[in-house]
């Protein structure tokens, strides 16, 4: 195995050698204190709390939609087709008399599942590649980053279109395609963070204290390099929802009558003039989810500095 590249490590003062991982209690206490301070800062951002409340609502709709609506998303009532929003049907009805609010609530499940799987693929795959590239350096870094450069040469949506066309249509292929499209960003971010962290004094202290490469990697580099990647995952969760909805809008997602946000927008565009709530309200949910996740990630980035 290639030896990790520590050639750029800064010289270590002897006093740092006692600060190895032999005493984990102060380290845990410091981490808990940092988490407590971060939560205190987040409570002072009302916009963050509002965005978080909306995302929790979307997650609740994805997990237990029956708590938020009493209608059947697939039950058709032709006599009530294309009804405007009212007290009975909050978001109106579609061309088959189905309650639009209910279909949006149930559509959150497919959209969130696709985005969650896509971000998981990108997070695990990209973080692993970036971790090995930044930690070992040399030829491993060169090979991995050339592969990432090739993936970055294509826009994420175009790359997702190529992949989903090759492996087939549906929610699962869309999620896999979006995940591979987001993977390069995670790899580059993790690599940059690992290269930054491994030059810090406490990592050199652990190495001089006799810690093995695996212990240094797991206990020191990975926890301190993952913060930026977690923020990126929050941001890209919104991007995944947007791209997955875009692919569903183009017809690559779930097959009707399945309720998916992109599919609802695509079906409603035919009634943009006569029943504008059909495309606009599902589109509003997509936009609000993306904006809320973007605001959450930006706030997390600010308070973590």
C-alpha positions as CSV (number, residue, x, y, z in Angstrom):
1,X,0.0,0.0,0.0
2,X,1.2,3.5,-0.8
3,X,2.6,5.3,2.3
4,X,0.5,8.4,3.2
5,X,2.1,11.7,2.1
6,X,3.0,13.7,5.2
7,X,5.8,15.6,3.6
8,X,4.0,18.9,4.1
9,X,3.5,18.4,7.8
10,X,4.6,21.2,10.0
11,X,7.4,20.6,12.6
12,X,6.0,19.7,16.1
13,X,6.9,21.2,19.4
14,X,7.7,18.6,22.1
15,X,4.9,19.8,24.2
16,X,2.3,18.5,21.7
17,X,3.4,14.9,22.1
18,X,1.4,14.6,25.4
19,X,-1.7,15.7,23.5
20,X,-2.1,12.4,21.7
21,X,-5.2,10.2,21.8
22,X,-4.2,8.6,25.1
23,X,-6.8,10.8,26.9
24,X,-10.1,10.9,25.0
25,X,-12.2,12.5,27.7
26,X,-11.0,16.1,27.1
27,X,-11.4,15.6,23.4
28,X,-15.0,14.4,23.8
29,X,-15.8,17.2,26.2
30,X,-14.4,19.8,23.7
31,X,-16.5,18.3,20.9
32,X,-19.7,18.4,23.1
33,X,-18.9,22.0,24.0
34,X,-18.6,22.9,20.4
35,X,-21.9,21.2,19.5
36,X,-23.6,23.0,22.4
37,X,-22.2,26.4,21.2
38,X,-23.3,25.7,17.6
39,X,-26.8,24.8,18.7
40,X,-27.0,28.0,20.7
41,X,-25.9,30.0,17.6
42,X,-28.5,28.3,15.4
43,X,-31.3,29.2,17.8
44,X,-30.6,32.9,17.1
45,X,-31.4,32.5,13.3
46,X,-35.2,32.6,12.8
47,X,-34.8,32.0,9.1
48,X,-32.9,28.8,9.8
49,X,-35.6,27.6,12.2
50,X,-38.3,28.4,9.6
51,X,-36.4,26.5,6.9
52,X,-35.8,23.6,9.3
53,X,-39.5,23.5,10.1
54,X,-40.5,23.2,6.5
55,X,-37.9,20.5,5.8
56,X,-39.2,18.5,8.9
57,X,-42.7,18.9,7.4
58,X,-41.5,17.5,4.1
59,X,-39.8,14.6,5.9
60,X,-42.9,13.9,7.9
61,X,-45.0,13.9,4.7
62,X,-42.5,11.4,3.1
63,X,-42.5,9.1,6.2
64,X,-46.2,9.2,7.3
65,X,-48.3,11.0,4.7
66,X,-51.6,9.7,6.3
67,X,-51.0,12.0,9.3
68,X,-51.3,15.1,7.0
69,X,-54.2,14.2,4.7
70,X,-57.3,12.0,4.8
71,X,-57.7,11.6,1.0
72,X,-56.6,8.8,-1.3
73,X,-54.0,10.2,-3.7
74,X,-55.2,7.8,-6.5
75,X,-59.0,8.1,-6.0
76,X,-60.6,9.8,-8.9
77,X,-63.8,11.9,-8.6
78,X,-64.7,13.1,-12.2
79,X,-67.4,15.4,-10.9
80,X,-64.8,17.4,-9.0
81,X,-62.2,17.7,-11.7
82,X,-60.2,20.9,-12.0
83,X,-61.7,22.5,-8.9
84,X,-59.9,25.6,-7.6
85,X,-58.3,25.6,-4.1
86,X,-61.0,25.6,-1.4
87,X,-61.5,24.7,2.2
88,X,-62.3,21.1,1.2
89,X,-59.4,20.8,-1.3
90,X,-56.7,23.1,-0.1
91,X,-54.7,22.9,-3.4
92,X,-57.6,22.2,-5.7
93,X,-58.1,19.1,-7.8
94,X,-56.5,17.8,-11.0
95,X,-58.1,16.7,-14.3
96,X,-59.3,13.4,-12.7
97,X,-60.7,15.0,-9.6
98,X,-57.9,13.8,-7.3
99,X,-56.9,16.1,-4.4
100,X,-53.7,17.9,-5.4
101,X,-52.6,18.6,-1.8
102,X,-52.8,14.8,-1.1
103,X,-50.8,14.0,-4.2
104,X,-48.1,16.5,-3.3
105,X,-47.9,15.1,0.2
106,X,-47.6,11.5,-1.1
107,X,-45.2,12.7,-3.8
108,X,-42.8,13.9,-1.1
109,X,-42.1,10.2,-0.4
110,X,-40.8,9.4,-3.8
111,X,-38.9,12.7,-4.2
112,X,-37.3,12.5,-0.8
113,X,-36.4,8.8,-1.3
114,X,-34.7,9.6,-4.6
115,X,-32.8,12.6,-3.2
116,X,-31.8,10.7,-0.1
117,X,-30.4,7.7,-2.1
118,X,-28.7,10.1,-4.5
119,X,-27.0,12.0,-1.8
120,X,-26.0,8.8,0.0
121,X,-24.3,7.4,-3.1
122,X,-22.5,10.7,-3.7
123,X,-21.6,11.1,0.0
124,X,-20.2,7.6,0.5
125,X,-18.6,7.2,-2.8
126,X,-17.2,10.7,-3.1
127,X,-16.0,11.0,0.5
128,X,-14.2,7.6,0.2
129,X,-12.4,8.6,-3.0
130,X,-11.5,12.1,-1.6
131,X,-10.3,10.6,1.7
132,X,-7.9,8.2,0.0
133,X,-6.8,10.7,-2.6
134,X,-6.0,13.4,0.1
135,X,-4.5,11.0,2.7
136,X,-2.2,8.9,0.5
137,X,-1.4,11.4,-2.2
138,X,1.0,10.4,-5.0
139,X,-0.2,8.1,-7.7
140,X,-3.4,7.3,-5.9
141,X,-4.3,10.9,-5.7
142,X,-3.4,11.4,-9.4
143,X,-5.5,8.5,-10.6
144,X,-8.6,9.3,-8.5
145,X,-8.5,13.0,-9.3
146,X,-8.2,12.4,-13.1
147,X,-11.3,10.2,-12.9
148,X,-13.1,13.0,-11.0
149,X,-11.9,15.5,-13.6
150,X,-13.5,13.4,-16.4
151,X,-16.8,13.3,-14.5
152,X,-16.6,17.1,-13.9
153,X,-16.2,17.6,-17.6
154,X,-19.9,16.8,-18.0
155,X,-22.6,18.9,-16.3
156,X,-24.3,16.9,-13.5
157,X,-27.7,17.0,-15.2
158,X,-26.3,15.8,-18.5
159,X,-24.3,13.1,-16.8
160,X,-27.5,12.0,-15.0
161,X,-29.4,11.9,-18.3
162,X,-26.7,9.7,-19.8
163,X,-26.8,7.3,-16.9
164,X,-30.6,7.1,-16.6
165,X,-30.9,6.5,-20.3
166,X,-28.4,3.6,-20.1
167,X,-29.8,1.9,-17.0
168,X,-33.6,2.5,-17.5
169,X,-36.4,4.7,-16.2
170,X,-37.9,4.9,-12.7
171,X,-37.2,6.4,-9.3
172,X,-34.3,4.1,-8.4
173,X,-32.4,4.7,-11.7
174,X,-33.0,8.4,-11.4
175,X,-31.6,8.4,-7.9
176,X,-28.5,6.4,-9.0
177,X,-28.0,8.8,-11.9
178,X,-28.3,11.9,-9.8
179,X,-25.9,10.4,-7.2
180,X,-23.2,9.8,-9.7
181,X,-23.7,13.3,-11.0
182,X,-23.1,14.8,-7.5
183,X,-20.2,12.5,-6.6
184,X,-17.3,14.6,-7.9
185,X,-18.2,17.6,-5.7
186,X,-18.0,15.4,-2.6
187,X,-14.7,13.9,-3.7
188,X,-13.0,17.2,-4.3
189,X,-14.3,18.7,-1.0
190,X,-13.2,15.8,1.1
191,X,-9.8,15.7,-0.6
192,X,-9.3,19.4,0.1
193,X,-10.3,19.0,3.8
194,X,-8.1,16.0,4.3
195,X,-5.1,17.7,2.9
196,X,-5.8,20.7,5.2
197,X,-6.3,18.6,8.3
198,X,-3.4,16.3,7.9
199,X,-1.0,19.2,8.1
200,X,-2.2,20.2,11.5
201,X,0.0,19.7,14.6
202,X,-2.2,17.3,16.5
203,X,-2.1,14.8,13.6
204,X,1.6,14.9,13.6
205,X,1.5,14.5,17.4
206,X,-0.5,11.4,17.0
207,X,1.9,10.0,14.4
208,X,4.9,10.7,16.6
209,X,3.1,9.2,19.5
210,X,3.0,5.9,17.7
211,X,-0.5,5.8,16.3
212,X,-1.0,3.8,13.2
213,X,-2.3,5.2,9.9
214,X,-5.7,3.6,10.4
215,X,-6.1,5.2,13.8
216,X,-4.9,8.6,12.6
217,X,-7.4,8.3,9.7
218,X,-10.4,7.3,11.7
219,X,-9.9,9.2,15.0
220,X,-8.3,12.4,13.8
221,X,-8.5,13.2,10.1
222,X,-12.0,11.8,9.2
223,X,-13.9,13.5,12.1
224,X,-12.2,16.9,11.5
225,X,-12.5,16.8,7.7
226,X,-16.2,15.7,7.5
227,X,-17.7,19.0,8.6
228,X,-17.5,20.7,5.1
229,X,-18.8,17.5,3.5
230,X,-21.8,17.3,5.8
231,X,-22.6,20.9,4.9
232,X,-22.3,20.0,1.2
233,X,-24.6,17.0,1.7
234,X,-27.3,19.3,3.1
235,X,-26.9,21.7,0.1
236,X,-26.8,18.9,-2.5
237,X,-29.9,17.3,-1.0
238,X,-31.8,20.3,-2.4
239,X,-29.9,19.9,-5.7
240,X,-30.8,16.2,-5.8
241,X,-34.5,17.0,-5.3
242,X,-34.3,19.6,-8.1
243,X,-32.4,17.3,-10.5
244,X,-34.6,14.3,-9.7
245,X,-37.7,16.4,-10.2
246,X,-36.3,17.7,-13.5
247,X,-35.7,14.1,-14.7
248,X,-39.2,13.1,-13.7
249,X,-40.5,16.2,-15.5
250,X,-38.8,14.9,-18.7
251,X,-40.4,11.5,-18.2
252,X,-37.6,9.5,-16.7
253,X,-39.0,9.1,-13.2
254,X,-41.9,7.3,-11.7
255,X,-44.6,6.0,-14.0
256,X,-48.1,7.6,-13.6
257,X,-50.3,7.5,-11.6
258,X,-47.5,7.6,-9.1
259,X,-47.4,11.0,-7.4
260,X,-43.9,12.5,-7.8
261,X,-43.2,16.2,-7.7
262,X,-41.6,16.4,-11.2
263,X,-44.4,14.2,-12.7
264,X,-47.1,16.4,-11.1
265,X,-45.5,19.5,-12.7
266,X,-45.2,17.8,-16.0
267,X,-48.9,16.7,-16.0
268,X,-50.1,20.1,-14.8
269,X,-48.4,22.1,-17.4
270,X,-51.1,21.2,-19.9
271,X,-53.5,23.2,-17.7
272,X,-51.3,26.2,-17.0
273,X,-53.9,28.6,-18.4
274,X,-57.2,27.0,-17.2
275,X,-55.9,25.6,-13.9
276,X,-52.6,27.2,-13.0
277,X,-52.5,25.6,-9.5
278,X,-51.8,22.2,-11.0
279,X,-48.2,23.0,-12.1
280,X,-47.5,26.0,-9.8
281,X,-48.2,24.4,-6.4
282,X,-46.0,21.3,-6.9
283,X,-43.3,23.6,-8.3
284,X,-43.6,25.8,-5.3
285,X,-42.9,22.8,-3.0
286,X,-39.8,21.9,-5.1
287,X,-38.6,25.5,-4.9
288,X,-39.3,25.9,-1.2
289,X,-37.5,22.6,-0.4
290,X,-34.4,23.7,-2.4
291,X,-34.4,27.2,-0.9
292,X,-34.8,25.9,2.6
293,X,-32.0,23.3,2.3
294,X,-29.8,26.0,0.8
295,X,-30.5,28.3,3.7
296,X,-29.8,25.6,6.2
297,X,-26.5,24.7,4.6
298,X,-25.4,28.3,4.4
299,X,-26.3,28.9,8.0
300,X,-24.4,25.8,9.1
301,X,-21.4,26.9,7.2
302,X,-21.5,30.4,8.8
303,X,-21.8,29.1,12.4
304,X,-19.1,26.5,11.9
305,X,-16.5,29.0,11.1
